[in-house]
Amino acid sequence: MPEYYYKEALKLGLKEAKAASSKSDTAMLPALDELLKDKKTAGEVNLGLVPIPAERIVGTKSVGRVNAFAPNFMPIMDEGTEFADKWEHLCQSHLSDGIREPIKAYEYMNRFYVEEGNKRVSVLKFFDAVHIMGTVIRVLPEKTDDEEVDRYYEFVDFYKYSKVNFIEFTVKGSYLKLQKALGKEPGEEWSEEDRKAFSAAYYYFRKAYLSMGGEKLQSSTAADAMLSYIQVYSYQELTDTTAADIEKNLSKMWEEVELKEEQTPIEVKTDPPAEKKASVLTKVLSPSEPPVMKVAFIYDGTPEKSGWVHDHETGRRHIQTVFHDRIDTEIYRNAMEGDPVGVIEQAVEDGAGLIFTTSPRFMQASLRVAVDHPDVIIMNCSLNKSHRYVRSYYTRMYEAKFILGAIAGSLCESGRLGYVCDYPIFGQIAGINAFALGAQMANPRVKVYLEWTSIKDAKEIARSMEEQGIRLISSQDTSRFLFDERSSFGLSYVNGEQRELLATPVWKWGVYYERILNRVFDKSMQEEYKKSNKALNYYWGMSAGVVDVEYAATLPRPARRFGDLLRKVMIQEAASPFLTPIIAQNGDVIGKETGELTLDQIISMDYLVENVVGDIPLYDALTPMGKATVDAVGIEKAKSAADTGAAPVQSPQEDTP
């Protein structure tokens, strides 16, 4: 019998070697010593006796035995050789008693290279072993700016508290996302029960993933797909679901998995296309009274207490008036206080064909419902999210902030301006930098002092700026709360108790929703979705009429004219606020030869420009609402779990931008 198994293993080995040779790849195992010959390392760590994922054992420590095995660790030595006899003897031992002696291996970049026990690995791989016990020494790569090395060190940190070595992600930040998805704090250790439950869930999922054709995906892994899965269905559902149901659910969201293959998974739509005009024939053939569409608005709060919700509610009322005979709108308040998935599901059950979830905190719930109801259009008010089944929409508020910055700079005599922001999320960093660059354009010596309401109380911020002699302050983009002392927003002149509003950015959600509905009615939005294989992000600005700047009567006439000039430039898209080169706080020069930043560079900003005084806050320093918002749409720098030493500020009532 062992002779039979060796023949079969030899066939597999020769087939693999031939396939590798035809691709101009080496037909033998790689050797770690050769791999590291010209590379610097950062030391070694003894991991002790651990279960090694068989699929991650890819080579040998030295070149001594590489010519005995194909790249899949199957033998390529002829039958009747001493090597074949020893392989068959090990095979017999495995069949009768099991191979119990651990191997010795080195791990480098989450791949394992065998020092002792190559034939044991070969036999066990032939019999499809999942894990092979071994004593392991980890070789750490030198830390560089290489993204693969950065991801590996994220894995090293993850391994310290999880002792899980069989998953691998291709996107930075994924290990921390997984930790949170399991309900654990960053750095919280896993119990043995945690590891067993996760291992079982992962291998059940991996089986479903492979049955769907996951092995054909080139640049993503089963772990990437599993993280996408639990962001839709939750980890608890994964552990409680049968293998058949996992495969069924995975098939429903497979486009979300395939999206991970895209180098640029997000397609940003900067302006709505020209609206279609119905032909005479279409008008004749169309019914005189088209069916009424139900449109739902999901709110994280109430219009009476939240300025953000109030603005969206104003937009809803606008479209109800404009399309009074074609739509029926309904609102669902305080959806985050209970089960947001249940609220959005209720909107579907109530007949909604178009659902606007107006806070980035609704993204995960929106995705869950969208996967189960692909015929319903669900749009989430957020930016830079790569989800195939949910379209996101947001405004290029940085255009208005650039104008406000230029106005503030032209009025500033002290050389100090204030800027108050809420959360370090996509879009907000661009707003800070645009304001600072606009101010710098008007006054090259001006500095912008940055504060965060997700760290400090608004009154504390006001006192701090007053003490620094800062009078011109850009506050929230919209009123965070109604009917309280913090309801001021926009660019103001502040002097003690005196506050004089000078100019303000305007979110024109009514125009935004009207233009979206026109695209839904003429089917162009649906056609756009079918033609694309990416996540669609609508990021419209002043050229689309969804953002503007309004002036107070007290704003001096020269400043108003300066603002109007820049406003026309933004509307005509004749220039960008982000002309290059741009100097960051740390002295880095961005876009030396490009002329202006690309939209992707603007959206993904994780740095502040040179004339900003302040920092991007880290995750641990944020309020509970701030953490929840950053979890949904925060920039990676803000998601760092590093301890800043600042205790979170408790806020009894917060609004979501």
N, C-alpha and C positions, 0 to 999 in steps of 0.2 A: 504493500500500500504506500509507504513513503516514497518508493521509486516512482509510482504513478504521480504522486503529488509533485515530485521534482520535475518530471516531464512537463506537467502543466505549468509550473512556475517558470521553467526554462522557456516555454513558448511565449509566456507573457513578457519575460525579460527580453528575448530576442525581438519580439514585435515592438516593444517600447524603444529599444536601441535603434532599430531600423527607422522608426518614425522620427526619432530625435535627429538621426543623421540626415534624413531627407529635408529637415528644416534647418540644416547647418548648425544644429545644437550639438553639444557633446553627448556622446552615447554612454557616458559613464557618470557616476555620482560626483558631485562637487566635493572638494575637500576644503574645510574651514581654514587650514593653514595657508593654502594658496589664496583663498579669498581675502585673508587679512594681511597678506604679505606686504602690500603697499598702503595699508590703512592704519591710522592712529586709533588706539582704543583708550578707554577711560577707566580701565581696571576690571577686576573680576569679582563676582559675588557667588558664594557657595549656597545653592538653593537646597541642598540635601536631597533626600529621597522623595521624588514627586511622580505623579502619573503624567506621562508625556503623551500628548495627542499624537497618535500614529501618523496622521496625515501631515504633521508638521516636522516629522523626521525626514530630512531631505538629503543628507550627505554624511560623510565621514569626517573625523577630525584630521586625519593625515591622508596622504596619497597611497598608503600601503595597500589598501584593498579596493580602491576605486575601480580597478579593471575586472572585478569579479561580479559587479552588479550593474544593472541598467538604472536609469534615473528613477524608476519606480521601485527600486530596491529588490527587484526580482533577479535571480541568478542568470548569468550568461556563460558560465563555465560548463564545458561538455559533461555529459553523463560519464560515469566511471572514473572521474577525477577524484582526488582526495577531498577537494572542496565539496563535490556532490555527495560523497559518502558522509561527511560531517553534517551537511544540510539535512540529509535524510535521517540521520541519527537524532538530530534536534527535532525534526518533524515527528518522529516516533515518540520522543519524550513529551512533546506537546499533546499528542493524541492520548497518551496513557495517563500522564500525571500533571501535565501543564508545565510551561516554562516559568519558573519562579525566580530564578536568579536575575536581579535587576541589571540593566545595562549601565554603562557610563557614557555620558554625553555632555557636549557643550551647547549652550544656547546663545545665539547671536541674532538680534533683530527678530525674535520670536520664531526662529527656525532652529532645529536641533541637528547636531552633527555628532555621530557616534564615535566614541573612542574605543570602547570595548562592547562587543555584542552585536556586530553587524549581521551575522547569520541569524541570531535570535530575532532581530528586527525583521529580516527577510521572511522568516517562517511566519511570524505573527502577522505581518502585513498580508501575506498570502491568505491567511485565514480571517482576514478583515477585522483584526483587533482594533478597537477604538482607542484604547490607551495602553501604553507600555511603561511599566515601572522602571525608573532609572534615577541614579544620582547625577545631579546636573550642576554644572558651573556656568553661570551667566557671564558672557563677555559684553561689557558695555561699550557702545560706540562713542567716539568723541562727539561732544555736543557741538552742533553747527547750526546754520540757518536752514538746513535741508528739512523740508516738511515731513519727509518719511522718518527722519530721526526724531523730530518733535513728537510725532504720533507715537513712536516707539517709547519715548520717555513718559508719555501719558499712560501707555500700557504698563510700564514698570511701576508707576505710582499706583495704578489700579490693582496690580498683582499684589502689592504689599498688603492691602486690606481685604482682598477677595480670594487670593490664592487660586484664581481662575486663569488658565493659560491657553484655553482652547478656542478663544474668540479673537477676532482681529477686525478692526474698523479701518476704513479708508478716509474718514473725515475727522479732522481735529475736533476735540470737544465731545466726541461720542461716548467715551468711557464715563465721563461725568454725567452725561444725559442718561446713560444706562443706570448708573447709581441712583439718580433721582427717580427714574421710572420704577425702581424696585422699592421706593419709599425710604431710601437711606440718605443720611447726610453725607456730604463730601468727606471721605476719609474714614467713614464708619466701617468697622470690621464685619466681615461675614461670618456667620456660624457654619458649622459643618452641615446643618440642615439646610441653610441657605444655598450652599454649594450643591448639595444633592438635588434640591428642587430645581435650581437653575440649570444644572447639567441635563436633567431629564427634559425640561421644557425646551432647552436649546436643541437637543438631538431629535426630539419630536418635530420641532420646527424645521430643522435642517433637512429632515427626510421629506417633508412637504415641499420645501424650497427646491430640492433636487428633482422631485417629481414634476415640478412646474417648469423645469429646464434651467434652473439656477446656475448649473455648471457652465452654461453657454455665456453667461454674463462675464465680461472681461475685466472690468475695473471696479467691481463691487463684490462684497462678500455676503455669506449667509448671515453674519452678525449685523451688517448694514441693513439687510432686509428685515431681520428680526426687530431691530430698533424701530424701523418704520412701522412694523406690525404692531408693536406694543404702544406706539404713539397713537395708533388708531383704536386698538381694542383693549389696551392696558395689559400690564404684566399679569395681573390677577386672572384675567380672562384667558390668557395664554396657558397658565398653569392649570386652570380648571376645565379647559376645552379638550375634547377628544381629538385624536390625530385627523380624523375625517373632517371635523369642523374647522381645524386649523387650515387644512388644504382648501376647503371651501371658502373661508374668509380670505385666504391669501390670493385665491384666484380673482376675487372681487376687487382687490387693491393692487393687482400685479403691475399696472401702469405706474403706480407710486414706487414700486421696487425698481422697475426699469429706468425710472427717472434718475436713479443714482448713477447710471452709466454715463449720463451726459456730463461733459466737461463744464458746460455752462447750462445748468438745469433750469435757469430762470430766463424767461423771455419778457423783457420790460417793454411795455407799451407806453410811450411818452405822450402821445396825443391821439385823440379819437379820430378815425378817418372820416372823410366827408360822408354825411348821412345819405343813404340811398333814397332815391325818389321813385315812388311807385309809378310804373308805366300805366298808360290808359287801359291796356288789356287787363293788367293786374287789378285795377280798380273795378273793371266791369265784372271780372270773374270772382272777385272777393265778396264774401257776404257783407251786406250793408252794415250789420252790427257784429263786429268781431267779438269773440268771447272775452269776458272780463278776466283779467289775470289777478290772482291774489298775490300780494307782495307783503312779506313780513319783515319787521325791523326788530332785532334782538338787542336789548339795551343792558348795559352793565351799570345799573342805577336808574334814576328817574329824571325826567325833564325838569321837575320842580327843584331838584337839589343839585344836579350836576350840569355845569356849563357845557361839557363835552356832549352829553346826551341831549341837552337842550338844542344845541346846534344841529344835531342829526334829526331831531324831531321837527325842527323848522324846515329842514330839507325834505322830510317825509310829507309835511303839510303842503309844501310847494308842489311836489309831483302829484299829490292827490287832487290838487286844484287843476294842474295842467292836464292830467290824464283822467279827469273825473269820470268819464264814461268808459274808460278802458281798464282801470285798475281799481282794486279794493285793497287798501292797506290796513295792516293790523300791527300793533306794537305789543311786545312782551317785555315787561319791566323786570329789573333786578334778577336777571337770569343766572348770575354767578352765585347768588345766595343759596340756591339749591342745586339741582342737577342740570347743568347747561345742555347736556345731550338730550335730556328729556324735554327741555323747553323747545329746542330746535326740532326735535321729533314731533312735538305737538303742533308746531307751525306747519310741518309737512302734512300731518294728519288733518289739519284744518284746511288743506288744499293749496298751500302756498307753492307757486311755481318758481318764485324768485325770493331768496332770503338774504338780507343784509345783516351780518353779525358785526356790530359796530365797535368792537373792542378787540385788540390783539389777543386778549386773554381767552377769547372764544375760538381760537384757531384749532386747537385739538378737538374740541367738541364739534366744530364745523366739519372737520375732516372725517370724523367718525360717521356723522350723518350723511355726508356727501358720498362716501364709499357705498353706503347701503341704499342710497337714493340717487343714482347717477342721472336721472331725468330732471332733477331739481337743480337749478342754478343757485349755488351758495357762494356768496362773496364776503370776504372778511376784511375789515378795515385795518390793514397792517402793511408792512413793507418787507421785501426781500425774503419771503418764505417760499421754499421750493416744494410745494405740494401740488400734485397733478390735479386732484379732484376739487380743489377749492381755489377760486380766483381771488387774488387780493387787490385792494385798491387803496390809494393814499394820494396825498397832494405834495407837490414840490414846494413845500413851504419855505425852503431855503432861498427861493427867489425873492419872496417878500422880505425875508430876514436880511438879505443883502441890501435891499433898499433902505430898511430901517437902520441898518448899521451905517450906511453912507450918510443918512440924515443926522444920526446921532454924532458921527464924527465931525460933521460940518458945524455942529452946534457946541461941541465940547471945548471948553476952555482949560479945564484942569488936566486933560490928557488921560482921564480915567472914566471908563464906562462900566456899567454893571450889566450882567446877563444872568437871568434866573431860568434854570431848566429843571425838568422833572426827572425823566428817566434816561439812562444811557442806552437808547434803543436806535434801531436803524432809522435814519432820517433826522434825528435830533442832533447828532454830531455835525452833520452837514449844515444844519441851521445855525449852530454856534459858530462854525468856521466861516460861513457866508457873512454873518453879521460882523465878525471881526475883520474880514477882508474888505467889506464895504466901508467900515469905519477907517481902516488903514488907508484906503484909497482917498478918502476925504481928508484924513489927517494922519500922515505917516508916523507920528510919534505917539498915537493913542494906544492905550492898553485896555483890554477887556477883562474884567474881574468876574470869574464864573463861580456861581453857587448852585447847589442842587436841593430842591425841595424834598427829594426822596432820602435826604440825609439830615438836613436841618429844618427846623420849624421856620415858617415864613417870617415870623416876627424876629427870630434870631438873625435871619439873613438881612432883614431891613436894618437892624441895629448895626450889624457888621459893616454894611455899605455906608451907612450914615457916618460911622466912626472913621471910615477911610475917605470921607469927603466926596463920595460918589453921588452925583445928582441925577444923571441921565441913566435910566435903567430899562432894559428890555425884559419884561416879565413873561408870564405864560402866553402860549399861542392862543389860548382861549381861557375863559374864566373857569377855574378849577371847581369852584363852588359858587352857587348863587346866594345872594342875600348875606354875605359876610364881608369882613374887611379885606379878604384876599381876592375879591372879585375883580380887582383891577388887572388889566393885561395890556400887552402892546408896549410901545415906547412911551415912557413917562418921565417928567421932570419932578423929582422928589426933593423937598426941603422941609425936614421935620414932619409935621403933620400935614403939610401942604403937598398934594399930589395933583399934577396937571398932565392929563393924557395928551400926547402930541400926535401920535400916529399908531395905527394898529393893523396887524395882518388880518385878513378876512378869509375864513373857510366858506366857500360857496357850495355847501353840500347839496342844496337844491338843484343847482346847475349840474353838478356831478351826477346826481341820481337821474335827472331828466335825460342826460346824454346817454347814460347806461341803458335806460329803458328804451330809448329810441333804437339802440343797437340790438336790444333783445327783440323788439317788435319786428325789425327788418331782418332778423335772423343772422346778422353779420357776426354777433358775438358767438353764437353757436357754431357758425362755420369756422371762425377763427380758432376755436377750441379743437374742432375736429382735425384741422390742418396741422396743428402744432402737436409736438410730442413732449412739450416742456410745461413747466409751471408758468402761468400767465399772471404777471403783476402789472396793474394799471397804475401808472405814476404820472398823473396829469398835473399841469401847472398853469401859469398865467396865460399861456397861449391858448389853453382850452377853456379859459374863463372860470376856472374852479378855485383860483387863488387871486387875491387882490390886496391892495393897501389902501386904507382910508385915512384921511388927515383930519385932525381936530381944527376948529376955527382959529385956535391960538398958535398953530404952527406958523413960524415966520415965512413970509412969501418966498424968499430965496431958497429956503430949505424945501418948500413945497415944489418949486420949479425943478430943483435938483432931483427930487423924488420922482416927479412926472417924467423927466427925461429918462431916468433909469427904468421906470415902469414901461415906457414904450419900447425900450430895448429888450426887456424881458418878454413882453407880449409878442414881439416880432421875432424872438429867438435870434437876435442879431449878435449877441455875445453871451458869455457864460460868467457867472460870479467867480468861477474857479479857473481863471487864466493862469497858466504856468510860466515859470516855475513857482512852486509854493514852498515856503520854508516852514517846517514843523517846529514844535517847541524844542525838540531834541537836536535841532540843526539839520535834520535830514532834508534833502532837496527832492521834492516830488514833481515828476513830469518835466524833466529838464528840456526835452526836445519835442514835446507833444503839442504845445500851444494851449491846450486846455484839458482838464480831466475828463475821462469818459464817464458815462452815467454809472457804470459798475463801480468805478473808483469813488465816485461821490457817495453812492449808497453805502458802500462798505467801509467808509472812513472809520478808523479807530485811533485817530491821533488828533491833536489840537494844533492850530497854527501858531506861529511864533509870538504874536501879540496877545495871546490869551494867557491870563494868569489864573491857574487852577488846574484841576486834574479830572480825568474820567474816573468815577468812583468804582470800587470793586464790589462784588456781589455781597459780601458779608456786611458791608456798611449800610446797605439799603433797608428801607422799611419793608414790612411784609408785602404790601401792594407792589412796591418797587421790585422785589424779588420775583413775584408772580409775573409781572410784566416783562422783566428781563428774561425770565425762563421762556417766554413765548417769542419775543422778537428782539432780544438784547444783542448787542454786539459782543463778540467773543471776549474782548478784553474785560468787559464788565462782568462776564460770567465766571471769571477767575475766582476760585475758592480761597485765595490767599487771605489771611487774617490781617485786616488793616488796623486792628486794635480799636476800632470804633464800634460802640454798641449800637445796634439798630434803633432807630427812633420810632417809637410806637405812635401811630396816628389813628385816631378813632374813625376817621372818615377821609377817604381819598378818592380822587377821580382818576379815570383812565384816559390818557391821551390817545 
